[in-house]
Amino acid sequence: MDVRERLFVKEYIINKGNAYQAALKAGYAKRTAEQAYNWLEETPINSTKKRHLPYKPYLREAIEDELKKIDDAKIADEKEVLQYLTSVMRKESKAQVVVVEGTGEGRSKARLIEKTPDEKEATKAAELIGKVHGIFTDKVDFDVTVPVFEGEDDLDD
């Protein structure tokens, strides 16, 4: 894939699937950009025009790979979840809560304060970490040999 094609892939994602705009921003001529969508489709979308740009499956694959990377970055993995739970358990994380305070004469004022996790939240985080690591399961190993009986058919009922 050349430089302009890589730029086309990037611009295609930025322009939310607009192949024409992506091709223009990648440096292709207007005439080429008008049919850039054909790079991404096996069969030409507008078959009335004389000139068709060839299907480029590697561009479609590159776009799908980039979109997958974007989606993967949005989802927390196991390590990230455990790091968060550990920070809650150790009371290192902070949360903003609204506190209403009286200012006198029947009036009150709301303000935001930062608060560390309380004992209940820290305990819940510790329980979740323990479940992940299997701390709370009783491990019992059984080594059982199942006897096999032969000649059952020869016995009288």
C-alpha positions in Angstrom: 0.0 0.0 0.0 1.5 3.3 -1.0 1.4 6.6 0.9 -1.7 8.0 -0.8 -3.6 4.8 -0.2 -2.7 4.9 3.6 -3.8 8.5 3.7 -7.0 7.5 1.9 -7.7 4.9 4.6 -7.2 7.4 7.4 -9.3 10.1 5.7 -12.1 7.5 4.9 -12.4 6.9 8.6 -12.3 10.6 9.5 -14.9 11.4 6.8 -17.2 8.7 8.1 -17.1 6.6 5.0 -17.1 9.3 2.3 -14.8 7.8 -0.3 -14.9 10.9 -2.5 -13.8 13.3 0.2 -11.2 10.8 1.5 -9.7 10.5 -2.0 -9.6 14.2 -2.5 -7.8 14.8 0.8 -5.4 12.0 0.0 -4.3 13.9 -3.1 -6.2 12.1 -5.9 -7.6 14.0 -8.8 -11.3 14.9 -8.8 -12.0 12.5 -11.6 -10.4 9.6 -9.7 -12.1 10.7 -6.4 -15.5 10.5 -8.1 -15.1 6.8 -8.5 -13.0 6.0 -5.4 -15.9 4.1 -3.9 -15.2 1.4 -6.5 -12.0 0.6 -4.7 -14.0 -0.7 -1.8 -16.7 -2.7 -3.6 -16.3 -5.9 -5.6 -18.9 -4.9 -8.2 -18.9 -1.3 -9.5 -21.7 0.7 -7.9 -22.3 3.0 -10.9 -21.8 0.8 -13.9 -23.1 3.5 -16.4 -19.8 5.3 -16.5 -17.2 4.2 -19.0 -14.2 4.2 -16.7 -14.2 2.0 -13.6 -11.5 2.0 -10.9 -10.4 -1.5 -9.9 -11.6 -3.1 -6.7 -8.8 -3.0 -4.1 -9.6 -5.5 -1.3 -6.5 -4.6 0.7 -8.0 -1.0 1.2 -11.2 -2.5 2.6 -9.2 -4.8 4.9 -7.0 -1.8 6.1 -10.2 0.2 6.9 -11.7 -2.7 8.8 -8.4 -3.2 10.7 -8.3 0.5 11.7 -11.9 0.5 12.8 -11.2 -2.6 14.9 -8.2 -0.8 16.6 -10.4 2.1 17.4 -13.1 -0.2 18.9 -10.5 -2.2 20.9 -9.1 1.0 22.4 -12.5 1.9 23.7 -13.0 -1.3 25.6 -11.2 -2.0 28.9 -9.1 -5.1 29.0 -8.7 -7.4 32.0 -5.5 -5.7 33.2 -7.1 -2.2 33.1 -10.2 -3.4 35.1 -7.9 -5.1 37.7 -5.8 -1.9 38.0 -9.0 0.2 38.6 -10.4 -2.2 41.2 -7.0 -2.2 42.9 -6.9 1.6 43.1 -10.5 1.5 44.6 -9.5 -1.1 47.1 -6.4 0.9 48.1 -8.5 4.0 48.3 -6.2 5.8 45.7 -9.1 6.7 43.3 -11.2 9.8 43.7 -14.8 10.5 42.9 -16.7 13.7 42.8 -19.9 13.9 44.8 -22.4 16.7 45.3 -22.7 18.0 48.9 -25.5 20.4 49.9 -24.6 22.8 52.7 -26.8 25.2 54.6 -25.8 28.8 54.3 -28.2 30.2 56.9 -31.7 31.7 56.8 -33.2 28.5 55.2 -30.9 28.6 52.2 -28.5 26.0 50.9 -25.7 25.7 48.4 -24.5 22.7 46.4 -20.9 22.1 45.8 -18.6 19.3 44.4 -16.1 17.7 46.6 -13.6 14.9 45.9 -14.0 11.8 48.0 -12.0 8.6 48.3 -13.8 5.2 48.3 -15.4 4.3 51.6 -15.0 1.0 53.4 -17.9 -0.6 51.7 -16.7 0.3 48.2 -13.1 -0.9 49.0 -14.4 -4.2 50.3 -16.5 -4.7 47.2 -13.5 -4.1 45.0 -11.4 -6.5 47.1 -14.2 -9.2 46.7 -14.2 -8.7 42.9 -10.4 -9.0 42.7 -10.6 -12.1 44.9 -13.2 -13.7 42.5 -11.0 -13.0 39.5 -8.0 -14.7 41.2 -10.1 -17.6 42.6 -9.3 -16.8 46.2 -12.7 -17.7 47.5 -13.1 -21.1 45.9 -12.4 -24.3 47.8 -10.0 -26.3 45.7 -10.5 -30.0 46.1 -8.7 -32.5 43.8 -10.3 -35.8 43.3 -8.5 -38.8 41.8 -11.3 -41.3 41.1 -10.9 -44.5 39.2 -14.2 -45.8 37.8 -14.4 -49.6 37.8 -15.4 -51.2 34.5 -17.4 -54.4 34.7 -17.1 -57.0 31.9 -19.3 -59.9 31.2 -22.5 -58.3 32.4 -24.4 -59.9 29.5 -23.5 -63.4 30.8 -25.2 -62.9 34.2 -28.7 -64.2 34.9 -31.4 -61.7 35.7 
